[in-house]
Amino acid sequence: MTTDILVIESTNLLQEQVEVLVVLETKSSHEVVETAKNPEVVEVRTVEAVTEIQQEFVVVTEGIQGPPGIPGPAGGQVLQRTAGMDTSALLVVYEDLNGAVWPADPDVERDVLALLGVTVSAAAGGQPINVQRLGHIDDAAWQLQPGKRVFLGRQGRLTQEPPKAGYDVLIGMALTASRLLLNFQDPIELE
């Protein structure tokens, strides 16, 4: 036995879902199906009873606020670590085995092999510091040459002068005078 009927759902997100169907008998070959929204005419071959289906969804727990996020761009581009020493923003840093970050030096192999990113906040030694690895960084005080590469300089500073000794570490490219697009590349040892 098959029955063709019209079913219309009414949903309120996270509160309840109710599905109601009312079949009213008529003397014609068509049946009137009335729902909470509006009546519809459909053809029904066999109707044995009035059908009512009701489903309810109940929120079991109340939402609670999670821990505050790390300031910076969306998408997990910023990490929070501990500053190994007093560290300013906009320095290239490496991470040691204890999770502390230190300004990187292009002459030290350990530093360039463990590069983490560029600091986007300042912190005193032992305090949390934010480090960005992806995306772009803006600083109105920069006077970068757009379209030129940006390298790791002494004491973690950013420079557009290619290194002549130590390691050549590409940090990214200047998109504008005040915007750096990060694109960390493997270090190249210079002879």
C-alpha positions, -999 to 999 in steps of 0.1 A, spaced: 0 0 0 15 33 -10 3 67 0 15 100 -15 13 128 10 28 162 14 51 168 44 63 202 53 88 208 80 89 238 103 123 243 120 136 267 147 174 261 149 186 246 182 152 248 198 128 223 183 118 207 150 81 200 146 66 181 116 28 182 115 5 167 89 -33 170 90 -54 151 64 -90 164 60 -115 141 42 -134 154 13 -159 139 -12 -137 145 -43 -108 125 -56 -84 150 -41 -75 154 -5 -67 187 12 -36 185 32 -33 214 57 0 223 73 11 250 97 22 272 67 -6 269 41 -31 244 27 -20 224 -4 -41 201 -26 -26 168 -34 -38 134 -47 -39 107 -21 -47 71 -31 -54 57 3 -58 74 36 -63 53 67 -58 78 95 -48 112 104 -10 112 108 9 134 132 46 132 136 63 153 162 101 155 168 116 178 194 153 186 198 164 198 232 197 215 239 213 194 265 240 217 277 243 255 277 272 270 257 300 284 277 327 309 266 360 293 257 394 308 264 403 341 247 420 337 213 453 351 203 451 385 187 460 386 150 448 374 116 423 346 114 431 311 104 457 301 129 484 323 114 496 335 148 511 314 175 517 323 211 550 314 227 572 326 256 598 353 250 632 341 260 643 377 266 628 412 262 617 411 226 601 438 205 575 433 177 586 428 141 616 406 148 623 372 131 625 347 159 635 310 163 621 286 189 643 267 213 636 232 227 617 247 257 593 266 235 609 300 242 616 323 212 647 344 206 657 368 179 673 348 150 708 356 136 716 347 100 751 336 110 739 309 134 728 276 119 706 266 149 687 299 146 679 296 109 670 260 110 645 266 139 628 298 125 593 302 139 581 335 124 579 373 130 568 387 163 536 408 161 537 419 197 564 428 222 571 410 255 594 410 284 615 378 290 593 350 303 560 366 291 537 354 263 546 368 228 526 364 195 545 352 164 530 352 129 540 325 104 516 331 74 498 359 56 508 395 56 520 419 83 514 457 81 534 484 98 529 521 89 564 529 100 580 506 74 595 520 42 599 488 22 605 488 -15 574 472 -30 582 441 -51 615 434 -34 624 405 -12 628 407 25 655 387 43 666 379 78 691 404 91 712 407 122 695 402 156 662 391 139 657 424 120 641 425 86 661 438 57 658 441 19 696 438 15 706 402 4 731 388 28 767 383 17 778 358 44 762 333 68 728 321 57 705 336 30 670 333 46 641 347 26 613 359 49 589 372 22 582 400 -2 572 436 3 538 441 -13 537 478 -5 559 502 15 541 491 47 530 455 40 551 423 41 538 390 27 554 362 46 569 334 26 596 316 46 621 297 25 647 272 36 680 288 45 709 287 19 744 286 34 766 312 17 804 307 13 
